[in-house]
Amino acid sequence: MGTVARPRSIFSVGSATTGETTRRELYFFNLFRVLQACIYAGLAFSPLAINWLELRFPLLGPVNALLYLLFATALFLRTEHQLKRVVSTVTLAVVYDMVAAVIMIASIREPQSGIAILLMFNIGAGALLLPPRRAGLLALFGAGVLVFGVALVRLYDARYEIGPLEAMLFGTAYLASYGMFNVLGKQMRATEALAEQRGTDLANLSQVNDMIIRRMKTGVLVVDDANRIHQLNESAWLLIGSPKPELRDLGAVAPELSRRLYHWRTTGKTDTRAVALAEDVPEVLPRFTRLSPNEATNVLIFLDDTSLVSRRAEELTLSSLGRLSASIAHEIRNPLAAISYSAQLLAESEDLVDADQRMVEIINNHCARANDVVENILQLSRRERSRPELVDVNAWVTNFIEEYKASNDLGMDQLRAVTQPRLIDGLFDPQQLQQVVWNLVQNAIRYGRLPGEPARVAVVARMLGDKGPPVVEVVDRGPGIPPKVAAQIFEPFFTTHEYGTGLGLYLARQLCESNQAALEYVPVAGGGSCFRITLVTQMAATAPRR
């Protein structure tokens, strides 16, 4: 709707969430390493610690603590750069964690067990960030380094507090920590993947809902209790007169709609009369409902375009009328054929006087006219599905003119083809295009002539502009069509001729629309009429719809 921000693309939600999760985990792991290094440095350099701690290796412990602090600080400051090489960076960092921890355990006499316990977190964090196989190898490496380091120190100092058994227990704890964090990591990743999928589905659904609401033919508005418009879709914006974006007061934008909303809020009754909310917009039927049963402030307003309802009713009426007319036409055909055949036999009689001969001609003429009506009605009811194909419009127009002249005696009337030197291709069912243009040419020759003069009709093949779509135009130099009549000529059963059925142009437009083409009437400057068929190109027909 009008003020709703569009969600991110569904193709970027998953990757963005996964990268953010890894960055967050790596950030806290590096932060823990900095705190761990600070503890090592405090144990090695603090004056208070010197009073109750004894450094077995006075030089090795402080140097190790200082180097580890610099290493941890550098990793923390370069967390963002590590996202490109997470596996290799974390692997080297955890290895250094183990070596630094074992050196501190060997250097300090008292709290060795505490340092060994801190190392369990490093191994567990590695299990979360690394592939399971590599994390398991690191856990084994940590256990081995601890056991090996303890064995070396005991060779140097027999009073060393951590014995081989205790070191093996710590190594076993490292492996258990790896296993626990590995399982926890799998569950966490599965949960995150599910959450990402749900987020993707939600973003996709939100995008689809937003698209549906914006493209709805029904206008939708959200109005609060202060009569202020919060959201509206494109149809509502058009139906209330296309107001400026800063205009949000319903009373100023659409006073009649505001009045009906107030009436609905106070009485609970809806005015069912259609109303136009602005100039030059269709009439609408407003409907009101609360946004939720427990919310009394925001109201959802639906604006139903009555012209769409009328058009749908007209389509249903025409469909029913077409089926009924087809049924009647079938019943008329047999007696009509019998009348026509009888008139032909009567015309062959040698005893027929001139007056009776004239009566027979009248019968034949009206039978032919009735047959045309029947054919048009049957054609309306059993129209075949179009099969568009690529047509060379220039060649098609030339062939059409030759075929029409061969089938019809034009007398003094003129019919010519106007083609272009450039290639013009368009998609259309050739048989249906023949039917449409044939009807247009017959109308042009019959009605598109000045009194006492022959008809001058041209069938033109050209492009609308340099890159415009291909068009076929039937142009005459007759009196033209009055604007009031031109607005109705494509409506079914509308005719200005006493013998017309009013279905010819309606059928022609229907056939064009079934081929994704458009048929329109264009007045000609200086007098005359032009019926333009705008064809689609192959590129336009195969392009994806937005």
C-alpha positions as CSV (number, residue, x, y, z in Angstrom):
1,M,0.0,0.0,0.0
2,G,1.0,3.6,-0.3
3,T,3.3,4.0,2.8
4,V,4.4,0.5,3.4
5,A,8.1,-0.1,2.8
6,R,9.0,-2.9,0.6
7,P,10.7,-5.9,2.2
8,R,14.2,-7.0,1.1
9,S,14.5,-9.3,-1.8
10,I,13.9,-13.0,-0.9
11,F,17.2,-13.9,-2.5
12,S,19.2,-11.9,0.0
13,V,17.5,-12.7,3.3
14,G,19.1,-16.0,4.0
15,S,22.7,-15.1,3.1
16,A,22.5,-11.8,5.0
17,T,21.2,-13.5,8.2
18,T,23.8,-16.3,8.0
19,G,26.7,-13.8,7.6
20,E,25.3,-11.7,10.5
21,T,25.2,-14.8,12.8
22,T,28.8,-15.8,12.0
23,R,30.0,-12.3,12.5
24,R,28.3,-12.1,15.9
25,E,29.7,-15.5,17.1
26,L,33.2,-14.5,15.9
27,Y,32.9,-11.1,17.6
28,F,32.0,-12.6,21.1
29,F,34.7,-15.4,20.7
30,N,37.4,-12.8,20.0
31,L,36.1,-10.6,22.9
32,F,36.3,-13.6,25.2
33,R,39.9,-14.2,24.0
34,V,40.8,-10.6,24.9
35,L,39.4,-11.2,28.5
36,Q,41.2,-14.5,28.7
37,A,44.5,-12.7,27.7
38,C,43.8,-10.0,30.3
39,I,43.5,-12.7,32.9
40,Y,46.9,-14.2,31.8
41,A,48.5,-10.8,31.9
42,G,47.0,-10.0,35.3
43,L,48.4,-13.3,36.7
44,A,51.8,-12.6,35.2
45,F,52.2,-8.8,35.9
46,S,49.8,-7.8,38.7
47,P,51.7,-6.8,42.0
48,L,48.9,-8.4,44.0
49,A,49.3,-11.6,42.1
50,I,53.0,-11.7,42.8
51,N,52.3,-11.8,46.5
52,W,50.4,-15.0,46.3
53,L,51.6,-16.5,43.0
54,E,54.9,-18.1,42.2
55,L,56.1,-18.1,38.6
56,R,57.9,-21.3,37.8
57,F,59.5,-19.6,34.7
58,P,59.7,-15.9,35.5
59,L,60.5,-14.9,31.9
60,L,58.4,-17.3,29.9
61,G,55.1,-16.6,31.6
62,P,55.1,-12.8,31.3
63,V,56.3,-12.9,27.7
64,N,53.7,-15.4,26.8
65,A,50.9,-13.4,28.5
66,L,52.0,-10.2,26.7
67,L,52.2,-11.8,23.2
68,Y,48.9,-13.5,23.7
69,L,47.3,-10.2,24.8
70,L,48.6,-8.5,21.6
71,F,47.4,-11.4,19.5
72,A,43.9,-11.4,21.1
73,T,43.6,-7.6,20.7
74,A,44.6,-7.7,17.0
75,L,42.1,-10.5,16.3
76,F,39.3,-8.6,18.0
77,L,40.0,-5.4,16.1
78,R,40.1,-7.3,12.8
79,T,36.9,-9.3,13.3
80,E,35.2,-8.0,10.1
81,H,38.2,-9.0,8.0
82,Q,38.1,-12.5,9.4
83,L,34.7,-13.2,7.9
84,K,36.4,-13.9,4.5
85,R,38.6,-16.6,6.0
86,V,36.7,-17.9,9.0
87,V,37.8,-21.5,9.0
88,S,41.6,-20.8,8.7
89,T,41.6,-17.9,11.1
90,V,39.6,-19.7,13.8
91,T,41.8,-22.8,13.4
92,L,45.1,-20.9,13.9
93,A,43.6,-18.9,16.7
94,V,42.4,-21.9,18.7
95,V,45.8,-23.6,18.2
96,Y,47.5,-20.5,19.6
97,D,44.9,-20.5,22.5
98,M,45.9,-24.1,23.4
99,V,49.7,-23.4,23.2
100,A,49.4,-20.1,25.2
101,A,47.2,-21.9,27.9
102,V,49.6,-24.8,28.3
103,I,52.5,-22.3,28.6
104,M,50.6,-20.4,31.3
105,I,49.7,-23.7,33.1
106,A,53.4,-24.6,33.0
107,S,54.6,-21.2,34.2
108,I,52.2,-20.7,37.2
109,R,52.3,-22.9,40.2
110,E,48.8,-22.3,41.8
111,P,45.7,-21.9,39.5
112,Q,46.6,-24.3,36.7
113,S,43.2,-26.0,36.8
114,G,41.3,-22.7,36.3
115,I,43.3,-22.0,33.1
116,A,42.7,-25.5,31.9
117,I,39.0,-25.0,32.4
118,L,39.0,-21.7,30.5
119,L,40.5,-23.5,27.5
120,M,37.3,-25.6,27.3
121,F,35.4,-22.6,26.1
122,N,37.9,-22.0,23.3
123,I,37.5,-25.6,22.1
124,G,33.7,-25.4,22.4
125,A,33.6,-22.1,20.4
126,G,35.8,-23.7,17.7
127,A,33.3,-26.6,17.5
128,L,30.6,-24.0,16.8
129,L,32.5,-22.1,14.1
130,L,34.5,-24.9,12.4
131,P,33.5,-28.0,10.4
132,P,32.9,-31.0,12.8
133,R,36.0,-33.0,11.6
134,R,38.4,-30.1,12.0
135,A,36.9,-29.1,15.4
136,G,37.3,-32.7,16.6
137,L,41.0,-32.8,15.5
138,L,41.6,-29.5,17.4
139,A,40.0,-31.1,20.6
140,L,42.4,-34.1,20.3
141,F,45.3,-31.7,19.7
142,G,44.4,-29.7,22.8
143,A,44.2,-32.8,24.9
144,G,47.5,-34.0,23.6
145,V,49.2,-30.7,24.0
146,L,48.0,-30.5,27.7
147,V,49.2,-34.0,28.5
148,F,52.5,-33.5,26.7
149,G,53.1,-30.1,28.4
150,V,52.3,-31.5,31.9
151,A,54.7,-34.5,31.3
152,L,57.5,-32.1,30.4
153,V,56.9,-29.8,33.4
154,R,56.8,-32.8,35.8
155,L,60.2,-33.8,34.4
156,Y,61.5,-30.4,35.4
157,D,59.5,-30.0,38.7
158,A,58.4,-33.1,40.5
159,R,56.2,-31.0,42.8
160,Y,54.0,-29.9,39.8
161,E,50.3,-29.9,41.0
162,I,48.7,-31.4,37.8
163,G,49.4,-35.0,37.4
164,P,49.2,-37.2,34.3
165,L,45.8,-38.5,35.4
166,E,44.4,-35.0,35.9
167,A,45.7,-33.9,32.6
168,M,44.1,-36.9,30.9
169,L,40.8,-36.0,32.6
170,F,41.1,-32.5,31.3
171,G,41.8,-33.9,27.8
172,T,38.7,-36.0,28.1
173,A,36.7,-32.9,29.2
174,Y,38.0,-31.2,26.0
175,L,36.6,-34.0,23.9
176,A,33.3,-34.0,25.8
177,S,33.1,-30.2,25.3
178,Y,33.7,-30.6,21.6
179,G,30.9,-33.2,21.4
180,M,28.5,-31.1,23.4
181,F,29.1,-27.9,21.5
182,N,29.0,-29.8,18.2
183,V,25.6,-31.1,18.9
184,L,24.5,-27.8,20.3
185,G,25.9,-26.1,17.2
186,K,23.9,-28.4,14.9
187,Q,20.7,-27.8,16.7
188,M,21.4,-24.0,16.7
189,R,22.2,-24.0,13.0
190,A,19.0,-26.0,12.3
191,T,17.0,-23.6,14.3
192,E,18.6,-20.6,12.5
193,A,18.0,-22.2,9.2
194,L,14.3,-22.7,10.1
195,A,14.1,-19.1,11.3
196,E,15.8,-17.9,8.1
197,Q,13.3,-20.0,6.0
198,R,10.4,-18.6,8.0
199,G,11.8,-15.1,7.6
200,T,12.2,-15.7,3.8
201,D,8.6,-17.0,3.6
202,L,7.3,-14.1,5.6
203,A,9.2,-11.5,3.5
204,N,8.0,-13.3,0.3
205,L,4.4,-13.4,1.6
206,S,4.6,-9.7,2.7
207,Q,5.9,-8.8,-0.8
208,V,3.1,-10.8,-2.5
209,N,0.5,-9.3,-0.3
210,D,1.8,-5.8,-0.9
211,M,1.8,-6.4,-4.7
212,I,-1.7,-7.8,-4.5
213,I,-3.1,-4.9,-2.5
214,R,-1.3,-2.3,-4.8
215,R,-2.6,-4.0,-7.9
216,M,-6.2,-4.5,-6.7
217,K,-8.9,-2.9,-8.7
218,T,-10.7,-2.2,-5.5
219,G,-9.5,0.9,-3.6
220,V,-8.2,0.2,-0.1
221,L,-7.6,2.9,2.6
222,V,-6.7,2.8,6.3
223,V,-8.1,5.8,8.2
224,D,-7.6,6.4,12.0
225,D,-10.0,8.0,14.4
226,A,-8.6,11.4,13.7
227,N,-9.8,11.0,10.1
228,R,-6.3,10.8,8.8
229,I,-5.3,8.5,5.9
230,H,-2.4,6.2,6.9
231,Q,-2.2,4.0,3.9
232,L,-3.9,3.6,0.5
233,N,-3.3,1.6,-2.7
234,E,-3.1,2.9,-6.3
235,S,-6.7,2.2,-7.1
236,A,-7.9,4.2,-4.0
237,W,-5.5,7.1,-4.9
238,L,-7.1,7.2,-8.4
239,L,-10.7,6.9,-7.2
240,I,-10.4,9.8,-4.7
241,G,-9.0,12.1,-7.4
242,S,-5.2,11.5,-7.2
243,P,-4.5,13.9,-4.3
244,K,-1.0,15.1,-3.4
245,P,1.0,12.9,-1.1
246,E,1.1,15.5,1.7
247,L,-2.7,15.6,1.8
248,R,-3.7,13.0,4.5
249,D,-6.9,14.5,5.9
250,L,-9.9,12.5,4.6
251,G,-12.3,15.4,5.0
252,A,-10.1,17.6,2.7
253,V,-9.4,14.8,0.2
254,A,-12.8,13.3,-0.1
255,P,-15.5,15.1,1.9
256,E,-18.4,12.8,0.9
257,L,-16.4,9.7,1.9
258,S,-15.6,11.4,5.2
259,R,-19.3,12.1,5.7
260,R,-20.2,8.5,5.0
261,L,-17.5,7.2,7.4
262,Y,-18.8,9.5,10.2
263,H,-22.3,8.2,9.5
264,W,-21.1,4.6,9.7
265,R,-19.2,5.2,12.9
266,T,-22.1,6.9,14.6
267,T,-25.0,4.7,13.4
268,G,-23.3,1.5,12.2
269,K,-25.2,1.8,8.9
270,T,-23.7,2.1,5.4
271,D,-25.0,4.3,2.6
272,T,-25.4,1.9,-0.3
273,R,-25.7,4.6,-3.0
274,A,-22.9,4.9,-5.6
275,V,-21.0,8.2,-5.5
276,A,-18.2,9.9,-7.5
277,L,-15.5,11.1,-5.0
278,A,-13.9,13.5,-7.5
279,E,-14.3,14.9,-11.0
280,D,-13.7,12.6,-13.9
281,V,-13.5,9.4,-11.8
282,P,-15.9,6.4,-11.8
283,E,-18.6,6.1,-9.2
284,V,-17.8,3.9,-6.2
285,L,-19.6,2.0,-3.5
286,P,-17.7,2.6,-0.1
287,R,-17.6,-0.2,2.4
288,F,-16.3,0.1,5.9
289,T,-14.8,-2.4,8.4
290,R,-12.6,-2.2,11.5
291,L,-9.0,-3.2,11.1
292,S,-9.5,-5.7,13.9
293,P,-12.4,-6.6,16.3
294,N,-10.5,-5.3,19.3
295,E,-9.4,-2.0,17.7
296,A,-11.8,0.8,17.5
297,T,-9.5,3.5,16.0
298,N,-8.3,2.4,12.6
299,V,-10.9,1.7,9.9
300,L,-10.4,-0.1,6.6
301,I,-12.3,1.4,3.7
302,F,-13.0,-0.5,0.4
303,L,-14.0,1.5,-2.7
304,D,-15.7,-0.8,-5.3
305,D,-15.6,0.7,-8.8
306,T,-19.2,0.4,-10.0
307,S,-18.0,0.5,-13.7
308,L,-16.2,-2.8,-13.1
309,V,-19.3,-4.4,-11.7
310,S,-21.4,-3.1,-14.6
311,R,-18.9,-4.3,-17.1
312,R,-18.9,-7.8,-15.5
313,A,-22.7,-7.8,-15.5
314,E,-22.6,-6.8,-19.2
315,E,-20.2,-9.6,-20.0
316,L,-22.4,-12.1,-18.3
317,T,-25.4,-10.7,-20.1
318,L,-23.7,-10.9,-23.5
319,S,-22.5,-14.4,-22.8
320,S,-26.0,-15.6,-21.9
321,L,-27.5,-13.6,-24.9
322,G,-24.9,-15.1,-27.2
323,R,-25.8,-18.7,-26.2
324,L,-29.5,-17.9,-26.5
325,S,-29.0,-16.2,-29.9
326,A,-26.9,-19.1,-31.2
327,S,-29.7,-21.5,-30.2
328,I,-32.3,-19.4,-32.0
329,A,-30.0,-18.9,-35.0
330,H,-29.8,-22.7,-35.5
331,E,-33.6,-22.9,-35.4
332,I,-34.0,-20.1,-38.0
333,R,-31.5,-21.5,-40.4
334,N,-33.6,-24.4,-41.6
335,P,-36.8,-22.5,-42.5
336,L,-34.7,-19.7,-43.9
337,A,-32.9,-22.2,-46.3
338,A,-36.3,-23.6,-47.3
339,I,-37.7,-20.1,-48.0
340,S,-34.6,-19.2,-50.1
341,Y,-34.7,-22.4,-52.0
342,S,-38.4,-22.0,-52.7
343,A,-37.8,-18.4,-54.0
344,Q,-35.1,-19.7,-56.3
345,L,-37.5,-22.3,-57.7
346,L,-40.2,-19.8,-58.1
347,A,-37.8,-17.4,-60.0
348,E,-37.3,-20.2,-62.5
349,S,-41.0,-20.3,-63.5
350,E,-41.7,-19.1,-67.0
351,D,-45.2,-17.8,-66.1
352,L,-43.8,-15.4,-63.5
353,V,-44.9,-11.8,-64.3
354,D,-42.6,-8.8,-63.6
355,A,-44.4,-7.8,-60.4
356,D,-44.0,-11.3,-59.0
357,Q,-40.3,-11.4,-60.2
358,R,-39.7,-8.2,-58.1
359,M,-41.3,-9.9,-55.1
360,V,-39.0,-12.9,-55.5
361,E,-36.0,-10.5,-55.6
362,I,-37.2,-8.9,-52.4
363,I,-37.5,-12.4,-50.8
364,N,-34.0,-13.3,-51.9
365,N,-32.5,-10.1,-50.6
366,H,-34.1,-10.4,-47.2
367,C,-33.1,-14.1,-47.0
368,A,-29.5,-13.1,-47.6
369,R,-29.7,-10.4,-45.0
370,A,-31.2,-12.8,-42.5
371,N,-28.5,-15.3,-43.3
372,D,-25.8,-12.7,-42.6
373,V,-27.4,-12.0,-39.2
374,V,-27.4,-15.8,-38.5
375,E,-23.8,-16.1,-39.6
376,N,-22.7,-13.2,-37.4
377,I,-24.5,-14.6,-34.3
378,L,-23.1,-18.1,-34.9
379,Q,-19.6,-16.7,-35.4
380,L,-20.0,-14.8,-32.1
381,S,-20.9,-18.0,-30.2
382,R,-18.3,-20.4,-31.7
383,R,-15.3,-18.3,-32.2
384,E,-12.2,-20.4,-32.6
385,R,-9.1,-20.0,-30.5
386,S,-6.5,-17.8,-32.1
387,R,-3.2,-19.3,-33.3
388,P,-0.9,-16.3,-33.7
389,E,2.1,-16.6,-36.0
390,L,4.8,-14.2,-37.4
391,V,3.3,-12.4,-40.4
392,D,5.2,-10.2,-43.0
393,V,2.7,-7.4,-42.8
394,N,3.8,-5.8,-46.1
395,A,3.4,-9.0,-48.1
396,W,0.1,-9.9,-46.3
397,V,-1.5,-6.5,-47.2
398,T,-0.5,-6.8,-50.8
399,N,-1.9,-10.4,-51.1
400,F,-5.1,-9.3,-49.3
401,I,-5.8,-6.5,-51.8
402,E,-5.3,-8.9,-54.7
403,E,-7.6,-11.5,-53.2
404,Y,-10.3,-8.9,-52.3
405,K,-10.3,-7.5,-55.8
406,A,-10.5,-11.0,-57.3
407,S,-13.5,-11.8,-55.2
408,N,-15.4,-8.5,-55.4
409,D,-16.4,-6.3,-58.3
410,L,-15.3,-2.8,-57.1
411,G,-16.7,-0.9,-60.1
412,M,-15.6,2.7,-59.8
413,D,-14.5,2.3,-56.2
414,Q,-10.7,2.4,-55.4
415,L,-8.9,0.0,-53.1
416,R,-5.1,0.1,-52.9
417,A,-2.3,-1.2,-50.7
418,V,0.3,1.1,-49.0
419,T,3.4,-0.7,-47.9
420,Q,6.9,0.2,-46.6
421,P,10.3,-0.6,-48.0
422,R,11.5,-1.9,-44.5
423,L,10.5,-5.3,-43.1
424,I,7.5,-5.2,-40.8
425,D,6.7,-8.3,-38.8
426,G,3.8,-8.8,-36.4
427,L,2.1,-11.7,-34.6
428,F,-1.5,-12.5,-35.6
429,D,-3.6,-15.5,-36.7
430,P,-3.6,-14.9,-40.5
431,Q,-7.1,-16.3,-40.9
432,Q,-8.5,-14.1,-38.2
433,L,-6.6,-11.1,-39.5
434,Q,-8.1,-11.8,-42.9
435,Q,-11.6,-11.8,-41.3
436,V,-11.0,-8.5,-39.4
437,V,-9.6,-6.6,-42.3
438,W,-12.2,-7.9,-44.8
439,N,-14.9,-6.6,-42.5
440,L,-13.2,-3.2,-42.1
441,V,-12.7,-2.9,-45.9
442,Q,-16.4,-3.8,-46.6
443,N,-17.5,-1.2,-44.1
444,A,-15.2,1.4,-45.6
445,I,-16.4,0.8,-49.1
446,R,-20.1,0.8,-48.0
447,Y,-20.1,3.8,-45.7
448,G,-16.8,5.6,-46.3
449,R,-17.8,7.5,-49.4
450,L,-18.9,11.0,-50.1
451,P,-22.3,11.4,-51.7
452,G,-22.1,10.8,-55.5
453,E,-18.5,9.9,-55.4
454,P,-16.7,6.5,-55.5
455,A,-15.1,5.1,-52.4
456,R,-11.4,5.6,-51.9
457,V,-10.0,3.0,-49.5
458,A,-6.4,2.2,-48.6
459,V,-5.0,-0.7,-46.5
460,V,-1.7,0.6,-45.0
461,A,1.1,-1.4,-43.4
462,R,3.5,0.7,-41.4
463,M,5.3,1.2,-38.1
464,L,4.2,3.7,-35.4
465,G,7.4,5.6,-35.2
466,D,10.9,4.3,-35.7
467,K,10.7,1.6,-33.1
468,G,6.9,1.5,-32.6
469,P,4.7,-1.5,-33.0
470,P,3.5,-2.6,-36.5
471,V,0.0,-1.5,-37.5
472,V,-2.4,-2.3,-40.3
473,E,-4.8,0.6,-41.1
474,V,-7.9,0.7,-43.2
475,V,-8.3,4.3,-44.3
476,D,-11.1,5.9,-46.3
477,R,-11.8,9.5,-47.5
478,G,-15.5,9.5,-46.6
479,P,-17.5,11.8,-44.3
480,G,-15.9,10.3,-41.1
481,I,-17.8,9.3,-38.0
482,P,-19.3,11.8,-35.5
483,P,-17.5,11.7,-32.1
484,K,-20.7,10.6,-30.2
485,V,-21.2,7.7,-32.6
486,A,-17.4,6.8,-32.6
487,A,-17.6,6.2,-28.9
488,Q,-20.1,3.4,-29.3
489,I,-19.2,1.7,-32.6
490,F,-17.4,-1.2,-30.9
491,E,-20.4,-2.0,-28.6
492,P,-22.3,-5.1,-29.5
493,F,-25.6,-4.6,-31.4
494,F,-24.9,-0.9,-32.0
495,T,-25.5,0.1,-35.6
496,T,-26.5,3.3,-37.5
497,H,-27.7,1.4,-40.6
498,E,-31.2,0.0,-40.9
499,Y,-29.9,-3.3,-42.2
500,G,-26.9,-3.6,-39.9
501,T,-26.6,-6.1,-37.0
502,G,-24.1,-4.2,-34.9
503,L,-21.8,-7.2,-34.5
504,G,-19.2,-6.6,-37.2
505,L,-16.9,-4.2,-35.4
506,Y,-17.5,-5.9,-32.0
507,L,-16.4,-9.2,-33.4
508,A,-13.4,-7.6,-35.1
509,R,-12.2,-6.1,-31.8
510,Q,-12.7,-9.4,-30.0
511,L,-10.6,-11.2,-32.6
512,C,-7.9,-8.6,-32.2
513,E,-7.9,-8.9,-28.4
514,S,-7.6,-12.7,-28.6
515,N,-4.4,-12.1,-30.6
516,Q,-3.1,-9.5,-28.1
517,A,-3.7,-6.8,-30.7
518,A,-5.8,-3.6,-30.4
519,L,-8.4,-2.2,-32.8
520,E,-9.2,1.5,-32.5
521,Y,-10.9,4.2,-34.5
522,V,-8.7,7.2,-35.4
523,P,-10.2,10.3,-37.1
524,V,-8.4,11.4,-40.2
525,A,-7.5,15.1,-40.6
526,G,-9.3,16.6,-43.6
527,G,-12.1,14.1,-43.5
528,G,-12.3,10.3,-43.5
529,S,-11.9,7.4,-41.1
530,C,-9.1,5.2,-40.0
531,F,-9.4,1.9,-38.3
532,R,-6.0,0.9,-36.8
533,I,-5.0,-2.6,-35.8
534,T,-1.9,-2.5,-33.6
535,L,-0.1,-5.8,-33.7
536,V,2.4,-7.1,-31.1
537,T,5.9,-8.1,-32.0
538,Q,7.5,-11.4,-31.3
539,M,9.8,-9.8,-28.7
540,A,6.9,-8.2,-26.9
541,A,4.8,-11.4,-26.9
542,T,7.7,-13.5,-25.3
543,A,8.8,-10.9,-22.8
544,P,8.0,-11.7,-19.1
545,R,5.1,-9.9,-17.6
546,R,5.7,-7.7,-14.6
